[in-house]
Amino acid sequence: MASKVKSIPKGWHSVTPFLCVKDAARAVEFYRKAFDATELERMAEPDGKVNHALLKIGDSIVRLSDDSSRHVAEWVAKGWSRSPQSLGGTPVHFYVYVEDSDAVFKRAVAAGATVMEPMEDKVWGDRIGSLTDPFGHVWMIATHKKDVPIEKVAKHHGAVSREAN
């Protein structure tokens, strides 16, 4: 009897980011240096463009493709996919928890990231810094330092909190 195929493959989570970048081969190297990413697979087109690559950062998988690959060209034609550089920015930020946010932040900057906000302890209990990678994606590098009740965070921000249903 055949075993049942898992609806979410082993090692994957329910949500997986798929990044569109200019020069995916260079992006793979940046993510390796900055975030200690491991390249799991790469499918290249005959001209060398990355059709898709799979990286593992921490316990999460990230997919990426060259914005000029044939694969992405089909999506571009449908209005689905553009790199942040071709859009003039990105509406998506990656909030990444790590053991030592200061060390990862410094490593990312040394690898070529641009500081948006320096490392800082925040009222909600995280130590966090924000940066933009050389491909236009925003990364918020955080280490959780203490648990803070949502009511205290909301009060600090002049907001109202409520429990989600």
CNS distance restraints for C-alpha pairs under 8 A (distance, minus, plus):
assign (resid   6 and name CA) (resid  10 and name CA) 7.60 0.50 0.50
assign (resid   8 and name CA) (resid  12 and name CA) 6.46 0.50 0.50
assign (resid   8 and name CA) (resid  13 and name CA) 7.03 0.50 0.50
assign (resid   8 and name CA) (resid  14 and name CA) 6.92 0.50 0.50
assign (resid  11 and name CA) (resid  59 and name CA) 7.69 0.50 0.50
assign (resid  11 and name CA) (resid  60 and name CA) 7.79 0.50 0.50
assign (resid  11 and name CA) (resid  61 and name CA) 7.97 0.50 0.50
assign (resid  12 and name CA) (resid  16 and name CA) 7.70 0.50 0.50
assign (resid  12 and name CA) (resid  60 and name CA) 6.75 0.50 0.50
assign (resid  12 and name CA) (resid  61 and name CA) 6.38 0.50 0.50
assign (resid  13 and name CA) (resid  60 and name CA) 7.01 0.50 0.50
assign (resid  13 and name CA) (resid  61 and name CA) 7.78 0.50 0.50
assign (resid  16 and name CA) (resid  60 and name CA) 7.67 0.50 0.50
assign (resid  16 and name CA) (resid  61 and name CA) 6.29 0.50 0.50
assign (resid  16 and name CA) (resid  62 and name CA) 5.98 0.50 0.50
assign (resid  16 and name CA) (resid  63 and name CA) 7.32 0.50 0.50
assign (resid  17 and name CA) (resid  61 and name CA) 7.67 0.50 0.50
assign (resid  17 and name CA) (resid  62 and name CA) 5.33 0.50 0.50
assign (resid  17 and name CA) (resid  63 and name CA) 6.25 0.50 0.50
assign (resid  18 and name CA) (resid  62 and name CA) 6.04 0.50 0.50
assign (resid  18 and name CA) (resid  63 and name CA) 4.47 0.50 0.50
assign (resid  18 and name CA) (resid  64 and name CA) 5.26 0.50 0.50
assign (resid  18 and name CA) (resid  65 and name CA) 7.78 0.50 0.50
assign (resid  19 and name CA) (resid  62 and name CA) 7.46 0.50 0.50
assign (resid  19 and name CA) (resid  63 and name CA) 6.11 0.50 0.50
assign (resid  19 and name CA) (resid  64 and name CA) 4.46 0.50 0.50
assign (resid  19 and name CA) (resid  65 and name CA) 6.48 0.50 0.50
assign (resid  19 and name CA) (resid  83 and name CA) 7.64 0.50 0.50
assign (resid  20 and name CA) (resid  24 and name CA) 7.99 0.50 0.50
assign (resid  20 and name CA) (resid  64 and name CA) 5.69 0.50 0.50
assign (resid  20 and name CA) (resid  65 and name CA) 5.18 0.50 0.50
assign (resid  20 and name CA) (resid  66 and name CA) 5.98 0.50 0.50
assign (resid  20 and name CA) (resid  67 and name CA) 5.40 0.50 0.50
assign (resid  20 and name CA) (resid  72 and name CA) 7.92 0.50 0.50
assign (resid  20 and name CA) (resid  81 and name CA) 6.91 0.50 0.50
assign (resid  20 and name CA) (resid  82 and name CA) 6.20 0.50 0.50
assign (resid  20 and name CA) (resid  83 and name CA) 4.88 0.50 0.50
assign (resid  20 and name CA) (resid  84 and name CA) 7.78 0.50 0.50
assign (resid  21 and name CA) (resid  27 and name CA) 7.40 0.50 0.50
assign (resid  21 and name CA) (resid  64 and name CA) 7.18 0.50 0.50
assign (resid  21 and name CA) (resid  65 and name CA) 6.30 0.50 0.50
assign (resid  21 and name CA) (resid  66 and name CA) 5.24 0.50 0.50
assign (resid  21 and name CA) (resid  67 and name CA) 5.28 0.50 0.50
assign (resid  21 and name CA) (resid  82 and name CA) 7.89 0.50 0.50
assign (resid  21 and name CA) (resid  83 and name CA) 4.98 0.50 0.50
assign (resid  21 and name CA) (resid  84 and name CA) 7.35 0.50 0.50
assign (resid  21 and name CA) (resid  85 and name CA) 7.95 0.50 0.50
assign (resid  21 and name CA) (resid 135 and name CA) 5.88 0.50 0.50
assign (resid  22 and name CA) (resid  66 and name CA) 5.54 0.50 0.50
assign (resid  22 and name CA) (resid  67 and name CA) 5.46 0.50 0.50
assign (resid  22 and name CA) (resid  68 and name CA) 7.36 0.50 0.50
assign (resid  22 and name CA) (resid  83 and name CA) 6.74 0.50 0.50
assign (resid  22 and name CA) (resid  85 and name CA) 7.76 0.50 0.50
assign (resid  22 and name CA) (resid 135 and name CA) 6.49 0.50 0.50
assign (resid  23 and name CA) (resid  27 and name CA) 6.37 0.50 0.50
assign (resid  23 and name CA) (resid  49 and name CA) 7.66 0.50 0.50
assign (resid  23 and name CA) (resid  66 and name CA) 5.69 0.50 0.50
assign (resid  23 and name CA) (resid  67 and name CA) 7.66 0.50 0.50
assign (resid  24 and name CA) (resid  28 and name CA) 6.11 0.50 0.50
assign (resid  24 and name CA) (resid  49 and name CA) 7.49 0.50 0.50
assign (resid  24 and name CA) (resid  50 and name CA) 6.01 0.50 0.50
assign (resid  24 and name CA) (resid  64 and name CA) 6.94 0.50 0.50
assign (resid  24 and name CA) (resid  65 and name CA) 5.87 0.50 0.50
assign (resid  24 and name CA) (resid  66 and name CA) 4.91 0.50 0.50
assign (resid  25 and name CA) (resid  29 and name CA) 6.67 0.50 0.50
assign (resid  25 and name CA) (resid  49 and name CA) 7.80 0.50 0.50
assign (resid  25 and name CA) (resid  50 and name CA) 6.72 0.50 0.50
assign (resid  26 and name CA) (resid  30 and name CA) 6.27 0.50 0.50
assign (resid  27 and name CA) (resid  31 and name CA) 6.13 0.50 0.50
assign (resid  27 and name CA) (resid 134 and name CA) 7.92 0.50 0.50
assign (resid  27 and name CA) (resid 135 and name CA) 7.19 0.50 0.50
assign (resid  28 and name CA) (resid  32 and name CA) 6.12 0.50 0.50
assign (resid  28 and name CA) (resid  37 and name CA) 7.97 0.50 0.50
assign (resid  28 and name CA) (resid  39 and name CA) 7.37 0.50 0.50
assign (resid  28 and name CA) (resid  55 and name CA) 7.71 0.50 0.50
assign (resid  29 and name CA) (resid  33 and name CA) 6.23 0.50 0.50
assign (resid  30 and name CA) (resid  34 and name CA) 5.83 0.50 0.50
assign (resid  30 and name CA) (resid 111 and name CA) 6.24 0.50 0.50
assign (resid  30 and name CA) (resid 112 and name CA) 7.55 0.50 0.50
assign (resid  31 and name CA) (resid  35 and name CA) 5.28 0.50 0.50
assign (resid  31 and name CA) (resid  36 and name CA) 6.62 0.50 0.50
assign (resid  31 and name CA) (resid  37 and name CA) 5.58 0.50 0.50
assign (resid  32 and name CA) (resid  36 and name CA) 4.59 0.50 0.50
assign (resid  32 and name CA) (resid  37 and name CA) 4.23 0.50 0.50
assign (resid  32 and name CA) (resid  38 and name CA) 6.35 0.50 0.50
assign (resid  32 and name CA) (resid  39 and name CA) 7.85 0.50 0.50
assign (resid  33 and name CA) (resid  37 and name CA) 7.36 0.50 0.50
assign (resid  33 and name CA) (resid 107 and name CA) 7.22 0.50 0.50
assign (resid  33 and name CA) (resid 108 and name CA) 7.16 0.50 0.50
assign (resid  33 and name CA) (resid 111 and name CA) 6.13 0.50 0.50
assign (resid  34 and name CA) (resid 104 and name CA) 6.80 0.50 0.50
assign (resid  34 and name CA) (resid 105 and name CA) 7.88 0.50 0.50
assign (resid  34 and name CA) (resid 107 and name CA) 5.23 0.50 0.50
assign (resid  34 and name CA) (resid 108 and name CA) 3.96 0.50 0.50
assign (resid  34 and name CA) (resid 109 and name CA) 7.51 0.50 0.50
assign (resid  34 and name CA) (resid 110 and name CA) 7.68 0.50 0.50
assign (resid  34 and name CA) (resid 111 and name CA) 5.65 0.50 0.50
assign (resid  35 and name CA) (resid  57 and name CA) 6.56 0.50 0.50
assign (resid  35 and name CA) (resid 104 and name CA) 6.51 0.50 0.50
assign (resid  35 and name CA) (resid 107 and name CA) 7.61 0.50 0.50
assign (resid  35 and name CA) (resid 108 and name CA) 6.74 0.50 0.50
assign (resid  36 and name CA) (resid  57 and name CA) 6.68 0.50 0.50
assign (resid  36 and name CA) (resid  58 and name CA) 7.95 0.50 0.50
assign (resid  37 and name CA) (resid  55 and name CA) 6.06 0.50 0.50
assign (resid  37 and name CA) (resid  56 and name CA) 5.39 0.50 0.50
assign (resid  37 and name CA) (resid  57 and name CA) 4.63 0.50 0.50
assign (resid  37 and name CA) (resid  58 and name CA) 7.36 0.50 0.50
assign (resid  38 and name CA) (resid  55 and name CA) 5.44 0.50 0.50
assign (resid  38 and name CA) (resid  56 and name CA) 5.10 0.50 0.50
assign (resid  38 and name CA) (resid  57 and name CA) 6.70 0.50 0.50
assign (resid  39 and name CA) (resid  53 and name CA) 7.39 0.50 0.50
assign (resid  39 and name CA) (resid  54 and name CA) 6.01 0.50 0.50
assign (resid  39 and name CA) (resid  55 and name CA) 4.49 0.50 0.50
assign (resid  39 and name CA) (resid  56 and name CA) 6.47 0.50 0.50
assign (resid  40 and name CA) (resid  53 and name CA) 7.49 0.50 0.50
assign (resid  40 and name CA) (resid  54 and name CA) 5.30 0.50 0.50
assign (resid  40 and name CA) (resid  55 and name CA) 5.50 0.50 0.50
assign (resid  40 and name CA) (resid  56 and name CA) 6.86 0.50 0.50
assign (resid  41 and name CA) (resid  53 and name CA) 5.51 0.50 0.50
assign (resid  41 and name CA) (resid  54 and name CA) 5.24 0.50 0.50
assign (resid  41 and name CA) (resid  55 and name CA) 7.37 0.50 0.50
assign (resid  42 and name CA) (resid  50 and name CA) 7.03 0.50 0.50
assign (resid  42 and name CA) (resid  51 and name CA) 7.70 0.50 0.50
assign (resid  42 and name CA) (resid  52 and name CA) 5.92 0.50 0.50
assign (resid  42 and name CA) (resid  53 and name CA) 4.16 0.50 0.50
assign (resid  42 and name CA) (resid  54 and name CA) 6.46 0.50 0.50
assign (resid  43 and name CA) (resid  50 and name CA) 6.09 0.50 0.50
assign (resid  43 and name CA) (resid  51 and name CA) 5.52 0.50 0.50
assign (resid  43 and name CA) (resid  52 and name CA) 5.49 0.50 0.50
assign (resid  43 and name CA) (resid  53 and name CA) 6.26 0.50 0.50
assign (resid  44 and name CA) (resid  48 and name CA) 5.51 0.50 0.50
assign (resid  44 and name CA) (resid  49 and name CA) 5.60 0.50 0.50
assign (resid  44 and name CA) (resid  50 and name CA) 4.49 0.50 0.50
assign (resid  44 and name CA) (resid  51 and name CA) 5.28 0.50 0.50
assign (resid  44 and name CA) (resid  52 and name CA) 7.13 0.50 0.50
assign (resid  45 and name CA) (resid  49 and name CA) 5.36 0.50 0.50
assign (resid  45 and name CA) (resid  50 and name CA) 6.24 0.50 0.50
assign (resid  45 and name CA) (resid  51 and name CA) 5.98 0.50 0.50
assign (resid  45 and name CA) (resid  69 and name CA) 7.46 0.50 0.50
assign (resid  45 and name CA) (resid  70 and name CA) 7.92 0.50 0.50
assign (resid  49 and name CA) (resid  66 and name CA) 6.14 0.50 0.50
assign (resid  49 and name CA) (resid  68 and name CA) 7.44 0.50 0.50
assign (resid  49 and name CA) (resid  69 and name CA) 5.62 0.50 0.50
assign (resid  50 and name CA) (resid  65 and name CA) 5.52 0.50 0.50
assign (resid  50 and name CA) (resid  66 and name CA) 5.34 0.50 0.50
assign (resid  50 and name CA) (resid  69 and name CA) 6.53 0.50 0.50
assign (resid  51 and name CA) (resid  65 and name CA) 5.41 0.50 0.50
assign (resid  51 and name CA) (resid  66 and name CA) 6.50 0.50 0.50
assign (resid  51 and name CA) (resid  69 and name CA) 5.74 0.50 0.50
assign (resid  51 and name CA) (resid  70 and name CA) 7.14 0.50 0.50
assign (resid  51 and name CA) (resid  71 and name CA) 5.76 0.50 0.50
assign (resid  51 and name CA) (resid  72 and name CA) 7.56 0.50 0.50
assign (resid  52 and name CA) (resid  63 and name CA) 6.71 0.50 0.50
assign (resid  52 and name CA) (resid  64 and name CA) 5.48 0.50 0.50
assign (resid  52 and name CA) (resid  65 and name CA) 4.54 0.50 0.50
assign (resid  52 and name CA) (resid  66 and name CA) 7.46 0.50 0.50
assign (resid  53 and name CA) (resid  63 and name CA) 5.64 0.50 0.50
assign (resid  53 and name CA) (resid  64 and name CA) 5.36 0.50 0.50
assign (resid  53 and name CA) (resid  65 and name CA) 6.46 0.50 0.50
assign (resid  54 and name CA) (resid  61 and name CA) 6.69 0.50 0.50
assign (resid  54 and name CA) (resid  62 and name CA) 5.84 0.50 0.50
assign (resid  54 and name CA) (resid  63 and name CA) 4.68 0.50 0.50
assign (resid  54 and name CA) (resid  64 and name CA) 6.67 0.50 0.50
assign (resid  55 and name CA) (resid  61 and name CA) 5.58 0.50 0.50
assign (resid  55 and name CA) (resid  62 and name CA) 5.18 0.50 0.50
assign (resid  55 and name CA) (resid  63 and name CA) 6.33 0.50 0.50
assign (resid  56 and name CA) (resid  60 and name CA) 5.54 0.50 0.50
assign (resid  56 and name CA) (resid  61 and name CA) 4.47 0.50 0.50
assign (resid  56 and name CA) (resid  62 and name CA) 6.23 0.50 0.50
assign (resid  57 and name CA) (resid  61 and name CA) 6.25 0.50 0.50
assign (resid  57 and name CA) (resid  62 and name CA) 7.28 0.50 0.50
assign (resid  58 and name CA) (resid  98 and name CA) 7.77 0.50 0.50
assign (resid  65 and name CA) (resid  69 and name CA) 7.15 0.50 0.50
assign (resid  65 and name CA) (resid  72 and name CA) 7.09 0.50 0.50
assign (resid  66 and name CA) (resid  72 and name CA) 7.14 0.50 0.50
assign (resid  67 and name CA) (resid  72 and name CA) 5.85 0.50 0.50
assign (resid  67 and name CA) (resid  73 and name CA) 7.33 0.50 0.50
assign (resid  67 and name CA) (resid  81 and name CA) 7.91 0.50 0.50
assign (resid  67 and name CA) (resid  82 and name CA) 6.49 0.50 0.50
assign (resid  67 and name CA) (resid  83 and name CA) 6.09 0.50 0.50
assign (resid  68 and name CA) (resid  72 and name CA) 6.44 0.50 0.50
assign (resid  68 and name CA) (resid  73 and name CA) 6.25 0.50 0.50
assign (resid  69 and name CA) (resid  73 and name CA) 6.07 0.50 0.50
assign (resid  70 and name CA) (resid  74 and name CA) 6.60 0.50 0.50
assign (resid  71 and name CA) (resid  75 and name CA) 7.19 0.50 0.50
assign (resid  72 and name CA) (resid  76 and name CA) 6.09 0.50 0.50
assign (resid  72 and name CA) (resid  81 and name CA) 6.83 0.50 0.50
assign (resid  73 and name CA) (resid  77 and name CA) 6.16 0.50 0.50
assign (resid  74 and name CA) (resid  78 and name CA) 6.63 0.50 0.50
assign (resid  75 and name CA) (resid  79 and name CA) 6.21 0.50 0.50
assign (resid  75 and name CA) (resid  80 and name CA) 5.00 0.50 0.50
assign (resid  75 and name CA) (resid  81 and name CA) 5.56 0.50 0.50
assign (resid  76 and name CA) (resid  80 and name CA) 5.49 0.50 0.50
assign (resid  76 and name CA) (resid  81 and name CA) 5.09 0.50 0.50
assign (resid  76 and name CA) (resid  82 and name CA) 6.53 0.50 0.50
assign (resid  82 and name CA) (resid  86 and name CA) 6.22 0.50 0.50
assign (resid  82 and name CA) (resid  87 and name CA) 6.61 0.50 0.50
assign (resid  83 and name CA) (resid  87 and name CA) 6.43 0.50 0.50
assign (resid  83 and name CA) (resid 135 and name CA) 7.77 0.50 0.50
assign (resid  83 and name CA) (resid 136 and name CA) 7.63 0.50 0.50
assign (resid  84 and name CA) (resid  88 and name CA) 5.88 0.50 0.50
assign (resid  84 and name CA) (resid  89 and name CA) 4.69 0.50 0.50
assign (resid  84 and name CA) (resid  90 and name CA) 5.03 0.50 0.50
assign (resid  84 and name CA) (resid 135 and name CA) 7.06 0.50 0.50
assign (resid  84 and name CA) (resid 136 and name CA) 5.11 0.50 0.50
assign (resid  84 and name CA) (resid 137 and name CA) 6.56 0.50 0.50
assign (resid  85 and name CA) (resid  89 and name CA) 6.04 0.50 0.50
assign (resid  85 and name CA) (resid 135 and name CA) 6.79 0.50 0.50
assign (resid  85 and name CA) (resid 136 and name CA) 5.79 0.50 0.50
assign (resid  89 and name CA) (resid 136 and name CA) 6.41 0.50 0.50
assign (resid  89 and name CA) (resid 137 and name CA) 7.88 0.50 0.50
assign (resid  90 and name CA) (resid 136 and name CA) 7.01 0.50 0.50
assign (resid  90 and name CA) (resid 137 and name CA) 6.51 0.50 0.50
assign (resid  90 and name CA) (resid 138 and name CA) 7.50 0.50 0.50
assign (resid  92 and name CA) (resid 137 and name CA) 7.55 0.50 0.50
assign (resid  92 and name CA) (resid 138 and name CA) 7.11 0.50 0.50
assign (resid  93 and name CA) (resid 137 and name CA) 6.99 0.50 0.50
assign (resid  93 and name CA) (resid 138 and name CA) 4.90 0.50 0.50
assign (resid  93 and name CA) (resid 139 and name CA) 5.78 0.50 0.50
assign (resid  93 and name CA) (resid 140 and name CA) 7.00 0.50 0.50
assign (resid  94 and name CA) (resid 138 and name CA) 6.23 0.50 0.50
assign (resid  94 and name CA) (resid 139 and name CA) 4.76 0.50 0.50
assign (resid  94 and name CA) (resid 140 and name CA) 5.90 0.50 0.50
assign (resid  95 and name CA) (resid 139 and name CA) 6.12 0.50 0.50
assign (resid  95 and name CA) (resid 140 and name CA) 4.67 0.50 0.50
assign (resid  95 and name CA) (resid 141 and name CA) 6.23 0.50 0.50
assign (resid  95 and name CA) (resid 142 and name CA) 7.16 0.50 0.50
assign (resid  96 and name CA) (resid 139 and name CA) 7.09 0.50 0.50
assign (resid  96 and name CA) (resid 140 and name CA) 6.01 0.50 0.50
assign (resid  96 and name CA) (resid 141 and name CA) 5.10 0.50 0.50
assign (resid  96 and name CA) (resid 142 and name CA) 5.96 0.50 0.50
assign (resid  97 and name CA) (resid 101 and name CA) 7.59 0.50 0.50
assign (resid  97 and name CA) (resid 141 and name CA) 6.25 0.50 0.50
assign (resid  97 and name CA) (resid 142 and name CA) 4.85 0.50 0.50
assign (resid  97 and name CA) (resid 143 and name CA) 5.48 0.50 0.50
assign (resid  97 and name CA) (resid 144 and name CA) 7.36 0.50 0.50
assign (resid  98 and name CA) (resid 104 and name CA) 7.72 0.50 0.50
assign (resid  98 and name CA) (resid 141 and name CA) 7.15 0.50 0.50
assign (resid  98 and name CA) (resid 142 and name CA) 6.16 0.50 0.50
assign (resid  98 and name CA) (resid 143 and name CA) 5.52 0.50 0.50
assign (resid  99 and name CA) (resid 143 and name CA) 5.94 0.50 0.50
assign (resid 100 and name CA) (resid 104 and name CA) 6.42 0.50 0.50
assign (resid 100 and name CA) (resid 142 and name CA) 7.90 0.50 0.50
assign (resid 100 and name CA) (resid 143 and name CA) 6.21 0.50 0.50
assign (resid 101 and name CA) (resid 105 and name CA) 5.82 0.50 0.50
assign (resid 101 and name CA) (resid 119 and name CA) 7.99 0.50 0.50
assign (resid 101 and name CA) (resid 127 and name CA) 7.07 0.50 0.50
assign (resid 101 and name CA) (resid 128 and name CA) 6.74 0.50 0.50
assign (resid 101 and name CA) (resid 129 and name CA) 7.75 0.50 0.50
assign (resid 101 and name CA) (resid 141 and name CA) 5.67 0.50 0.50
assign (resid 101 and name CA) (resid 142 and name CA) 5.18 0.50 0.50
assign (resid 101 and name CA) (resid 143 and name CA) 5.37 0.50 0.50
assign (resid 102 and name CA) (resid 106 and name CA) 6.18 0.50 0.50
assign (resid 102 and name CA) (resid 119 and name CA) 6.74 0.50 0.50
assign (resid 103 and name CA) (resid 107 and name CA) 6.15 0.50 0.50
assign (resid 104 and name CA) (resid 108 and name CA) 6.09 0.50 0.50
assign (resid 104 and name CA) (resid 141 and name CA) 7.39 0.50 0.50
assign (resid 105 and name CA) (resid 109 and name CA) 6.28 0.50 0.50
assign (resid 105 and name CA) (resid 119 and name CA) 7.80 0.50 0.50
assign (resid 105 and name CA) (resid 129 and name CA) 6.99 0.50 0.50
assign (resid 105 and name CA) (resid 141 and name CA) 6.47 0.50 0.50
assign (resid 106 and name CA) (resid 110 and name CA) 6.13 0.50 0.50
assign (resid 107 and name CA) (resid 111 and name CA) 6.16 0.50 0.50
assign (resid 108 and name CA) (resid 112 and name CA) 6.45 0.50 0.50
assign (resid 108 and name CA) (resid 113 and name CA) 5.53 0.50 0.50
assign (resid 108 and name CA) (resid 133 and name CA) 7.95 0.50 0.50
assign (resid 109 and name CA) (resid 113 and name CA) 4.43 0.50 0.50
assign (resid 109 and name CA) (resid 114 and name CA) 6.17 0.50 0.50
assign (resid 109 and name CA) (resid 115 and name CA) 7.03 0.50 0.50
assign (resid 109 and name CA) (resid 131 and name CA) 7.94 0.50 0.50
assign (resid 112 and name CA) (resid 133 and name CA) 6.92 0.50 0.50
assign (resid 112 and name CA) (resid 134 and name CA) 6.32 0.50 0.50
assign (resid 113 and name CA) (resid 131 and name CA) 6.21 0.50 0.50
assign (resid 113 and name CA) (resid 132 and name CA) 5.54 0.50 0.50
assign (resid 113 and name CA) (resid 133 and name CA) 4.42 0.50 0.50
assign (resid 113 and name CA) (resid 134 and name CA) 5.75 0.50 0.50
assign (resid 114 and name CA) (resid 131 and name CA) 5.35 0.50 0.50
assign (resid 114 and name CA) (resid 132 and name CA) 5.14 0.50 0.50
assign (resid 114 and name CA) (resid 133 and name CA) 6.40 0.50 0.50
assign (resid 114 and name CA) (resid 134 and name CA) 7.51 0.50 0.50
assign (resid 115 and name CA) (resid 129 and name CA) 7.89 0.50 0.50
assign (resid 115 and name CA) (resid 130 and name CA) 6.29 0.50 0.50
assign (resid 115 and name CA) (resid 131 and name CA) 4.43 0.50 0.50
assign (resid 115 and name CA) (resid 132 and name CA) 6.58 0.50 0.50
assign (resid 116 and name CA) (resid 129 and name CA) 7.70 0.50 0.50
assign (resid 116 and name CA) (resid 130 and name CA) 5.24 0.50 0.50
assign (resid 116 and name CA) (resid 131 and name CA) 4.79 0.50 0.50
assign (resid 116 and name CA) (resid 132 and name CA) 6.73 0.50 0.50
assign (resid 117 and name CA) (resid 129 and name CA) 5.44 0.50 0.50
assign (resid 117 and name CA) (resid 130 and name CA) 4.91 0.50 0.50
assign (resid 117 and name CA) (resid 131 and name CA) 6.73 0.50 0.50
assign (resid 118 and name CA) (resid 128 and name CA) 7.74 0.50 0.50
assign (resid 118 and name CA) (resid 129 and name CA) 4.88 0.50 0.50
assign (resid 118 and name CA) (resid 130 and name CA) 6.56 0.50 0.50
assign (resid 119 and name CA) (resid 127 and name CA) 6.59 0.50 0.50
assign (resid 119 and name CA) (resid 128 and name CA) 5.11 0.50 0.50
assign (resid 119 and name CA) (resid 129 and name CA) 3.98 0.50 0.50
assign (resid 119 and name CA) (resid 130 and name CA) 7.46 0.50 0.50
assign (resid 120 and name CA) (resid 127 and name CA) 5.40 0.50 0.50
assign (resid 120 and name CA) (resid 128 and name CA) 5.47 0.50 0.50
assign (resid 120 and name CA) (resid 129 and name CA) 6.30 0.50 0.50
assign (resid 121 and name CA) (resid 125 and name CA) 6.98 0.50 0.50
assign (resid 121 and name CA) (resid 126 and name CA) 5.96 0.50 0.50
assign (resid 121 and name CA) (resid 127 and name CA) 4.23 0.50 0.50
assign (resid 121 and name CA) (resid 128 and name CA) 6.45 0.50 0.50
assign (resid 122 and name CA) (resid 126 and name CA) 5.46 0.50 0.50
assign (resid 122 and name CA) (resid 127 and name CA) 5.97 0.50 0.50
assign (resid 122 and name CA) (resid 128 and name CA) 7.17 0.50 0.50
assign (resid 123 and name CA) (resid 148 and name CA) 7.73 0.50 0.50
assign (resid 123 and name CA) (resid 153 and name CA) 6.28 0.50 0.50
assign (resid 123 and name CA) (resid 156 and name CA) 7.68 0.50 0.50
assign (resid 124 and name CA) (resid 146 and name CA) 7.92 0.50 0.50
assign (resid 124 and name CA) (resid 147 and name CA) 7.36 0.50 0.50
assign (resid 124 and name CA) (resid 148 and name CA) 5.62 0.50 0.50
assign (resid 124 and name CA) (resid 149 and name CA) 7.94 0.50 0.50
assign (resid 124 and name CA) (resid 150 and name CA) 7.67 0.50 0.50
assign (resid 124 and name CA) (resid 153 and name CA) 5.67 0.50 0.50
assign (resid 125 and name CA) (resid 144 and name CA) 6.00 0.50 0.50
assign (resid 125 and name CA) (resid 145 and name CA) 5.42 0.50 0.50
assign (resid 125 and name CA) (resid 146 and name CA) 4.67 0.50 0.50
assign (resid 125 and name CA) (resid 147 and name CA) 5.79 0.50 0.50
assign (resid 125 and name CA) (resid 148 and name CA) 5.95 0.50 0.50
assign (resid 126 and name CA) (resid 142 and name CA) 6.08 0.50 0.50
assign (resid 126 and name CA) (resid 143 and name CA) 5.54 0.50 0.50
assign (resid 126 and name CA) (resid 144 and name CA) 4.32 0.50 0.50
assign (resid 126 and name CA) (resid 145 and name CA) 5.42 0.50 0.50
assign (resid 126 and name CA) (resid 146 and name CA) 6.98 0.50 0.50
assign (resid 127 and name CA) (resid 142 and name CA) 5.43 0.50 0.50
assign (resid 127 and name CA) (resid 143 and name CA) 5.31 0.50 0.50
assign (resid 127 and name CA) (resid 144 and name CA) 6.36 0.50 0.50
assign (resid 127 and name CA) (resid 145 and name CA) 6.66 0.50 0.50
assign (resid 128 and name CA) (resid 140 and name CA) 6.55 0.50 0.50
assign (resid 128 and name CA) (resid 141 and name CA) 5.42 0.50 0.50
assign (resid 128 and name CA) (resid 142 and name CA) 4.26 0.50 0.50
assign (resid 128 and name CA) (resid 143 and name CA) 6.64 0.50 0.50
assign (resid 129 and name CA) (resid 140 and name CA) 5.73 0.50 0.50
assign (resid 129 and name CA) (resid 141 and name CA) 5.48 0.50 0.50
assign (resid 129 and name CA) (resid 142 and name CA) 6.76 0.50 0.50
assign (resid 130 and name CA) (resid 138 and name CA) 7.07 0.50 0.50
assign (resid 130 and name CA) (resid 139 and name CA) 5.73 0.50 0.50
assign (resid 130 and name CA) (resid 140 and name CA) 4.33 0.50 0.50
assign (resid 130 and name CA) (resid 141 and name CA) 6.24 0.50 0.50
assign (resid 131 and name CA) (resid 138 and name CA) 5.74 0.50 0.50
assign (resid 131 and name CA) (resid 139 and name CA) 5.41 0.50 0.50
assign (resid 131 and name CA) (resid 140 and name CA) 6.49 0.50 0.50
assign (resid 132 and name CA) (resid 136 and name CA) 5.83 0.50 0.50
assign (resid 132 and name CA) (resid 137 and name CA) 5.51 0.50 0.50
assign (resid 132 and name CA) (resid 138 and name CA) 4.46 0.50 0.50
assign (resid 132 and name CA) (resid 139 and name CA) 6.16 0.50 0.50
assign (resid 133 and name CA) (resid 137 and name CA) 5.47 0.50 0.50
assign (resid 133 and name CA) (resid 138 and name CA) 6.43 0.50 0.50
assign (resid 133 and name CA) (resid 139 and name CA) 7.36 0.50 0.50
assign (resid 148 and name CA) (resid 152 and name CA) 6.89 0.50 0.50
assign (resid 148 and name CA) (resid 153 and name CA) 7.11 0.50 0.50
assign (resid 149 and name CA) (resid 153 and name CA) 6.73 0.50 0.50
assign (resid 150 and name CA) (resid 154 and name CA) 6.01 0.50 0.50
assign (resid 150 and name CA) (resid 161 and name CA) 6.66 0.50 0.50
assign (resid 151 and name CA) (resid 155 and name CA) 6.07 0.50 0.50
assign (resid 151 and name CA) (resid 160 and name CA) 7.53 0.50 0.50
assign (resid 151 and name CA) (resid 161 and name CA) 5.92 0.50 0.50
assign (resid 152 and name CA) (resid 156 and name CA) 6.23 0.50 0.50
assign (resid 153 and name CA) (resid 157 and name CA) 6.40 0.50 0.50
assign (resid 154 and name CA) (resid 158 and name CA) 6.00 0.50 0.50
assign (resid 154 and name CA) (resid 159 and name CA) 4.67 0.50 0.50
assign (resid 154 and name CA) (resid 160 and name CA) 5.63 0.50 0.50
assign (resid 154 and name CA) (resid 161 and name CA) 5.86 0.50 0.50
assign (resid 155 and name CA) (resid 159 and name CA) 5.83 0.50 0.50
assign (resid 155 and name CA) (resid 160 and name CA) 7.03 0.50 0.50
